[in-house]
Amino acid sequence: MAWILPVLTGIANVMEVLTFIQFIEEEAIQSAALGTFLALRAGTNKGAAWGMHRVDVCCTHLEAINDTLGWIAPYSQGCFSDFAEATRTNLEIYNDILYARMK
């Protein structure tokens, strides 16, 4: 019975590591999204397109992590899924702005 506490501690540690990895991906998305927003605001289409690409790549990473390993930390899986969905919506909005400007 003495083995239960170390096992539970190990499981909690794995859950925390996964959540931290997801959090770092979220931060990367937010950084790239801010750069994209600033590029759009400044009228820099090339910078906006590059930023949108980076947001897409980081969001794909977050989705892959969440879809394959998110079950390990169920308390955060839904939150990161919602964040990825909101990011995809944001990319669609940025896409509309960028391509409307290029017409």
C-alpha positions as CSV (number, residue, x, y, z in Angstrom):
1,M,0.0,0.0,0.0
2,A,3.0,2.3,0.5
3,W,3.6,2.3,-3.3
4,I,0.3,4.3,-4.0
5,L,1.6,7.7,-3.0
6,P,4.7,7.6,-5.2
7,V,2.6,6.3,-8.1
8,L,0.1,9.1,-7.7
9,T,2.9,11.7,-7.4
10,G,4.4,10.4,-10.6
11,I,1.0,10.6,-12.4
12,A,0.5,14.1,-11.2
13,N,4.0,15.1,-12.4
14,V,3.3,13.7,-15.9
15,M,0.0,15.7,-15.9
16,E,1.8,18.8,-14.9
17,V,4.5,18.4,-17.6
18,L,1.9,17.9,-20.3
19,T,-0.1,21.0,-19.2
20,F,3.2,23.0,-19.2
21,I,4.0,21.9,-22.7
22,Q,0.5,22.9,-23.9
23,F,0.9,26.2,-22.1
24,I,4.2,26.9,-23.9
25,E,2.5,26.2,-27.2
26,E,-0.3,28.6,-26.2
27,E,2.2,31.3,-25.4
28,A,3.9,30.8,-28.8
29,I,0.5,31.2,-30.5
30,Q,-0.2,34.3,-28.6
31,S,3.2,35.8,-29.5
32,A,2.8,35.1,-33.2
33,A,-0.8,36.3,-33.1
34,L,0.3,39.6,-31.6
35,G,2.9,40.0,-34.3
36,T,0.3,39.2,-36.9
37,F,-2.1,41.8,-35.4
38,L,0.6,44.4,-35.4
39,A,1.6,43.7,-39.0
40,L,-2.0,43.9,-40.2
41,R,-2.4,47.2,-38.3
42,A,0.7,48.6,-39.9
43,G,-0.3,47.4,-43.3
44,T,2.6,45.0,-43.7
45,N,1.0,42.2,-45.7
46,K,4.2,40.1,-45.9
47,G,4.6,40.3,-42.1
48,A,1.0,39.4,-41.5
49,A,1.2,36.4,-43.9
50,W,4.3,35.2,-42.2
51,G,2.8,35.7,-38.7
52,M,-0.4,33.8,-39.8
53,H,1.8,30.9,-41.0
54,R,3.6,30.8,-37.7
55,V,0.2,30.9,-35.7
56,D,-1.0,28.0,-37.9
57,V,2.1,25.9,-37.3
58,C,2.0,26.4,-33.6
59,C,-1.7,25.7,-33.4
60,T,-1.2,22.5,-35.4
61,H,1.4,21.5,-32.8
62,L,-1.0,22.3,-29.9
63,E,-3.8,20.4,-31.5
64,A,-1.6,17.3,-32.1
65,I,-0.4,17.3,-28.5
66,N,-3.9,17.8,-27.2
67,D,-5.5,15.2,-29.5
68,T,-2.9,12.5,-28.8
69,L,-1.9,13.2,-25.1
70,G,-4.6,15.5,-23.8
71,W,-6.3,12.7,-22.0
72,I,-3.4,12.5,-19.6
73,A,-4.4,15.9,-18.2
74,P,-8.2,15.9,-18.7
75,Y,-8.6,19.1,-16.5
76,S,-6.8,21.1,-19.2
77,Q,-7.7,19.2,-22.4
78,G,-10.9,21.1,-23.0
79,C,-9.4,24.5,-22.3
80,F,-6.6,23.9,-24.8
81,S,-9.1,22.5,-27.3
82,D,-11.1,25.7,-27.0
83,F,-8.0,27.8,-27.3
84,A,-7.0,26.1,-30.5
85,E,-10.5,26.5,-31.9
86,A,-10.5,30.2,-31.1
87,T,-7.1,30.5,-32.7
88,R,-8.4,28.9,-35.9
89,T,-11.3,31.4,-35.9
90,N,-8.8,34.2,-35.4
91,L,-6.8,33.0,-38.4
92,E,-9.9,33.0,-40.6
93,I,-10.6,36.6,-39.5
94,Y,-6.9,37.6,-40.2
95,N,-7.2,35.8,-43.6
96,D,-10.3,37.9,-44.5
97,I,-8.6,41.1,-43.5
98,L,-5.4,40.3,-45.4
99,Y,-7.0,39.1,-48.6
100,A,-9.6,42.0,-48.6
101,R,-6.7,44.4,-48.4
102,M,-4.9,42.7,-51.3
103,K,-7.8,43.1,-53.8
